[in-house]
Every structure is written in structure tokens, then in C-alpha cells.
Amino acid sequence: MQSITELYRIIALKDMGFNLEEITDLIRTKNIDVRELVEIHVNNIKEEIL
């Protein structure tokens, strides 16, 4: 069951636009703060726009 949860976490991070290196780093961090992830994602989008 843990593998399925991790797979969904990877898919969600990929859908948010994180690359594989970033996803690897985030997955290794067991305590992922969702607010921090959203903030990173928003900042990435802002950078793409500019």
C-alpha cells in the first residue's frame, strides 16, 4: 500500500511541474509540507511567465 501512496505522490508532483530531480529530493524528504510545495509551484510558474 505504501508503494501506491508514493506513486500517487510522484504523479501529483509531476503534474505540479516538478522535474524528476526535484521529485527525487522531495520524496526523500518524508515530511513534505503541502503549503511549501504549492508556494514552490507558484514561484516556478511566475518565473516561467517572466
C-alpha positions in Angstrom: 0.0 0.0 0.0 2.9 2.3 0.7 4.2 1.9 -2.9 0.8 3.1 -4.3 0.8 6.1 -2.0 4.3 7.0 -3.1 3.3 6.5 -6.8 0.4 8.9 -6.4 2.7 11.4 -4.6 5.2 11.2 -7.6 2.4 11.7 -10.1 1.0 14.7 -8.2 4.4 16.3 -8.0 4.9 15.7 -11.8 1.5 17.2 -12.5 2.6 20.3 -10.5 5.5 20.7 -12.8 8.4 19.4 -10.7 11.1 17.7 -12.7 12.4 14.3 -11.8 15.4 15.6 -9.8 13.2 17.8 -7.7 10.7 15.0 -7.2 13.5 12.7 -6.0 14.6 15.3 -3.5 11.0 15.8 -2.3 10.3 12.1 -2.0 13.4 11.6 0.1 12.0 14.3 2.5 9.4 12.4 4.5 7.7 15.4 5.9 6.6 17.2 2.8 4.8 20.5 3.6 2.0 20.9 1.1 1.9 24.6 1.5 5.6 24.8 0.8 5.1 22.7 -2.4 2.3 25.0 -3.6 4.5 28.0 -2.9 7.4 26.5 -4.9 5.0 25.6 -7.7 3.6 29.2 -7.8 7.1 30.6 -7.9 8.1 28.3 -10.7 5.0 29.4 -12.7 5.8 33.1 -12.0 9.4 32.5 -13.3 8.1 30.9 -16.5 5.7 33.9 -17.1 8.6 36.4 -16.7 
